[in-house]
Amino acid sequence: MCILETNMTDSWITKALPVAAVNIPLGMVSLAGQSQANRGIDRTSMRVLGSYALVYVVAGCSEFGDANGFRATVRAGDAFLLFPDVAHFYDPGAGEPWDDIWLVFNGPAFDAWRAAGLLDPKDPLWRIEPVAHWRRRIAGVLTGATGAAAAMVEVTRLLALLAEMRVARAGGLAADRREPWLENAGRQLETAAAPDWDRLAGGLGLTYEQFRKKFSAAMGMPPAQYRLARRMDQAALRLRADDAPLKAIAAELGFCDEFHFSKLFKRRTGISPSAYRAQWQGVEPAKRRRR
């Protein structure tokens, strides 16, 4: 373990992961690690990394932005890309720090992907779930060995991972490229009412199993998981919007009760609904006030 304190809002703990660290013609994975209680980089002192990086948030919440004017809230299940020449920040502000796993890389292979638009500074944030799966996949890029052969494996694994993440990203197909059946299915899955799966699939001229496989291939996740992800996105918006009771939000979004809602929300974001709301209100969660 080591403590990093340079150009950051506060110190955090990071565990370095071993990389082959050999620059081959394709490029290299130069650094990797897992961070806990990450306090990020203050928005008033944006950093230019000089390399590419993939950062995957596994718990907590922050704001991410760059010199191109991109701004977004990132939370567990979000991956964001850093580019060698684009200044950036990621700052939890008054909220909680977050945990992440990250890879730093560079080289001609990644430059070629950028030139082709596959790594795009205008599209740096990808929603990728489930968290446990993609955390393992990112860690799996590394071989634990050294030398040129290990470096080759790491670079090719990373390229494969980036390709899989592009395909799997939630809502990754642009709306004007979606087929009508997919648009129709997406609209139905984004409502609070629990779907009749057989009826939904039948309305699209498919059996449920055909629909599940076709939807999963197009959207990178099964329809039930897609529906849960969209409901959780709606829940996050509701929590930021006002002080409505969790019970009311749970009922509004079709959860059986507030305890079920809270459990699923924390599993997806890494924090409870109350803590998430407190972050946006700039106050400490109630449980901390009681300590």
N, C-alpha and C positions, 0 to 999 in steps of 0.2 A: 504494500500500500504506500501511496505517497500523497502529499498535500500539494495541490496546485494553487498558486496565489497571484498569478500574473494577469493584469488587465481584466480582473473579474470583480463582480460585486461583493464577493465574499469567498472564502476558501471552500473547497469541496474535496471529497475523497474519491480517488480513482484507482482502479486496479488495472495495471497494464496487462494486456494479453500478448503472448509471444507471436512475433511475425518473422517470416523468413528474412526480410530486410535485405534482399538482393535485387538490384535494378536490372531487369532483363529487357530485351527489345520491346516487349508489350507494355512494360511499366512495372509497378510494384505496389504492394500494400506496405506502407512505411510505418504506420502506427495503428494500434488498436487498443481498446480498453472498455471497461465498464465503470460508470460513474454513479456515485450515490450522493444525495443531497446537493445536486448540481445547482449552483447559484448563477451560472451563465456569464454572459458578457453584457455589461451595461449598454443600453441603447445610445448613451451619449458618447461612447468610445468604441464604435464599431471596429471590428478586426478584419483584416485581409489575411487569410490563412496561407495562401501560396500553394495550396494543394486542393484536391477534391476531398470531400468527406461525406460519409453517410452516417447520420445520427438517428437512432431509433429510440423513441421515448417509451419506456416500459412502465413508468408510474409518474404521477404528478402532472403539472400543467405549467405552461410558460407562454410568453409572446415571442414569436420569431419574426425578424424583419431583415431586409437587406437594402443596399444602396440603390437598387432598382425600384424601390418604392413598395416592394412586397411586404405585407403585414398579415399575420394570422396567429390565432391561438393554437398552440400545439399541446397535445395531451397523449396519454398512453395509447399506442396504436398508430401514432403519426411518425413517419420517416421524413426527415428533411435533408436536402442535398446542399452542400457548400461547394462553391466554385473558387478556383485559385485566385481570380482577379476581382471578385465581388465582395465588398465589405458587408459584414453581417453582424447581428446581435441576436442573442436569445436570453431573455430576461424575465424571471418570474415576478418581478416587481414586489408588491406587498404580499404576494401569495407564497405558497410553499415551494421549496426547491423540488427538482424532479430527478428521477433515475433514468439512465440511458445506457445503451451500448453503441459503440462507434468504431468506424474504420476510416483511416486516412489513406489516400491513394493518389497516384499520378501516373502519367505516361501516355505514349502515343495511342494506345487502344482506347483510353477514356477520352482523349482529345478527339478521336475519330467519332466516337459516339456523340460527343457534344456537337461536332460539325454536322452530324446527320440529324440532330434534333432529338436524339434519344435521351440525352442528358441536357435539359433545357433550363437555363437560369430564370426564365420566365415561369417555369412550372416546378418550383423547388420542393413542394410539399405533397407527399403521397400518403393517403390513408391506407394502412395495411394491417389487416387482422387475420387470425387471432394473435395476440401479443406473444404468448408462450411459444407458438410455432415459429414466428419470424425472429424472435430473439435467438432461438436455437439455430435457425438457418444462418443468421449473420455470424454467430460464433463459429458455425461450421465451415466458414470460408477459410479459417486458419488451420494450418497443418500441425503446428507445434514443432516443426522442424526448421532447419536452416539450409541455405544453399540455393543454387539456381533452380534445381528441380522443384523444390518446395515453393519457391517464388512463382514458378510457372503455374503450379496447381492453384495457388492462392489467387492469382490474377484471373485465371480462367473460371474458377469458382465464383469470384466476385462478379464477373461479367454475366455468368449464368444467373446469379442471384438477382442482379439488377434487371435482367430480362424477365425473370419470374415475377418480380415485384411490379414491374410495369403492367404485366398481364393481370396480376391479382388485385391491383389497387381498386378499392371500392369506388364504384361509379366511374371507372376509368375510361369508358367509351364516351366520346363526345356525343352530346344529345343529337346532333344532326347526322351522326353515323349509326345511331341505334335503330334497329329494326322495329317496326310498329308493335310487334308482339312483346318486345322487351320494354318499350315505353309503357305499354298497357299494364304489364305485370308490375313494373316499378311503381306506377301510380297506385295500384291496388295494395301493394305491400307497404306503402308509406302511410296508410290509414291506421287509426287506432284499433279498428275492429279486427278481431281474429279472423283470418281467412279460412274459408272452406277450400282446402288444398285441391281436392278432386274437382270441385266446381271451377276453381280458378284455372286449373290446367285444362279442363274440358272446354272452357270458353276460348282457349287458344288453340284448340284442335289437337291437344296432346294428352297422354296419360300423365299422372303425377310424376312417375319416374322419368319419363321423357322430358317433362318440364324441368325437373330438378337438375338433371344432367346438363340440359341446354342452357339454363339460367346460370348454373355454376361456371360453365365454360365461358360465358359472355361476361360475367361480372366478377369472377374470381372468388366467389363464395356462394354457398347454398342459399336458396331463397329465405329460409327461416333465419339464418344468420344475418342476411342483408336486412330483413325486416327489423330485427333487434337492433342492428347498428343505426338504422334510420330513426327508430324510436328513441334511442339514447342521444342522438344528435338533437332531436326535438326537446328531450328532457334538459339537455345542457342549455339550450336557448331559453327554456322556461325558467330555469334556476337563475339565469342571469337577468331575466326580465323583471321579476317582482319577488315578493315575499310569500307567494302562495304556499300553503302547507304541502308537505311532501305527499300526504294522503290524497290531496286534490290533484296533484300532478300525476301521481300513479294512476288514479282513476281516469283522468283525461286521456292518458296515453295507452290505456288498456292493460295495465298490470293488475294482477289479482289483489295486491295490497302494497302498502308502502314498504314493508319489510322485504318483499320479493324485489321490488323496484330498487331499493337501496343496495341490496346484495349484488344485483346485476350491474348497477351503475358503478359500484366500487370495483367489481371484477374487470370492467372494461377500462376505467380511467385510472384506477389505483387509489382513488380517494372517495370518501362518502359524498352523497349529494349535499349534505350540510356543509362539509369542508369546502367543496367546490363553490358553493354559493358564497361562503365567507371570503374566499379568495377574491371573488369579483367585487365584493363589497368593501374589501380592504380592511377586514377585521379578522381577529383570530376566531377559530371555531369555538363553540360553547364549551366543549370539553376541556379546552386549554384554559378558558377563563375560570373553570372550577378548580384548577390545580392550585 
